[in-house]
């Protein structure tokens, strides 16, 4: 670690070490970031003294091109780090207090004592962490602020360094932190995950925390459950592991560091993020819906293990239900799907699932209310399996520069999330995801495959399934892109869903046309002025000490 004074001097004198850090982080345009770092360091010096010894940590935002809603069932993601980031200056304290400041005046300063936040005893697994964070949520009456991301990280990190008797194997002490960020909030760019990664990198350094990288990534990811999110660790893996100019291919649960693959981002194309203007409702019903769809993966897997005990040892997570792992053909996968219920109540599920899995089933039920119309098991599971296949083949498509197929799969992927369809005139049409996985549809696939008739349309990656996390305005944007830009762009919902943003993969020379199409049609339809951000690929997280 170096003092604030030393860091400023190194930057002003263009010391080779700091220039190397900046070049690796930002490429040839690193000079545009110099003023940001100097301003940040000077402000930290004013707050905590210029002799404070600190580390510099940066963590970019990210977008995921393929592999949505599947990281929490162990699937693959295909993200890039983007040109918006969090930068943190972090210095160690000699007490148990955390002082958090932000360069953005919208985020007020926060101070808390670590000992006041820790649980009374060791949390042994994710199920216990889930229950404890729900309890905290109720105690706090759902009132959270930006420092709660940091609290969750510290709690989960400290729990890692705690034995079964509640004794600390290593104590994480207090620290001072000053944050700068230019990641637009609520745009599906993982601004909160970038904040947590930046702080975690700093704590790992200043407290010499010895944690394998894959476990470190998983700790960071699950720490966000403190805020009652229930995502996986893919965002955090992407932020840490990304390389500029490349799409990362990352397996989850656990994060498979040694198997991460990289494929070049297609030249002449870019990613555009479009804000629908409709936020995901911060309601109990919305949270419950997200949990119900995620639970359907686990429930579906229990049904499969009950029906096919010969496969049970090979099925840890839904991602394991594939031809490669089971050693079966595609016809068998469709036969398995056909035996899953289109809809099922909790009592229906209790009758379907083997007695040996009933306790696990009841534990799944505990974190959400039963959906009024029943669990949409088959369409949810089909989406998960198909999305994992799309994510699995994505790197090979990138390496072959198969842009048209990439665009086609992006569109199919969104069809698995949509709730409504629009025609080219903007008129709403009925959409029923269940028809895409009806008995009739699956029996047709099985019959064709049994007769040796094969076409790409039968491939699992060509099936949308039905996860239904989109909203009408987002479906409208995606359909406008499909009708007006055709083979030049693909559009899909970005993030967890129920509102938010659209990710568009588009040829660079068509961005102006995209803006023109959406500016006119979307305002006329919803009275909302469209907001578009163009993204470029960036380097993953880094630290300089």
Secondary structure, DSSP 8 states (H G I E B T S, - for coil): -EEHHHHHHHHHTT-HHHHHHHHHHHGGGGGGGHHHHHHHHHHHHHHH-TT-EEEEEEEEEEEESS-TT-GGGT-EE-EEEEEEEEEEEEEE-SSSEEEEEESSTTS--EEEEHHHHS-SS---SHHHHHHHHHHHHHHTTT---THHHHHHHHHHHHHHTB-TTS-BSS----EEEEEEE---TTSSS-HHHHHHHHHHHHHHHHTT----HHHHHHHHHHHGGGGT----SHHHHHHHH--TTEEEEEETTTT-GGG-EEEE--TTEEEEEEE-S-----SHHHHHHHHHHHHHHHHHHHHHHHH-GGGGGG-SSGGG-SHHHHT--HHHHHHHHHTS-SSB-HHHHHHHS-GGGHHHHHHHHTTS---TT-B-HHHHHHHHHHHHHHHHHHHHHHHTT-HHHHHHHHHHHHHTT-S-EE-TTS-EE---GGGGG-HHHHHHHHHHHHTT---GGGSGGG---------HHHHHHHHHHHHHHGGGEEEEEESSSSSSEEEEEEEGGGHHHHHHHHHHHHHHHHS---EEEEE-EE---EEE-
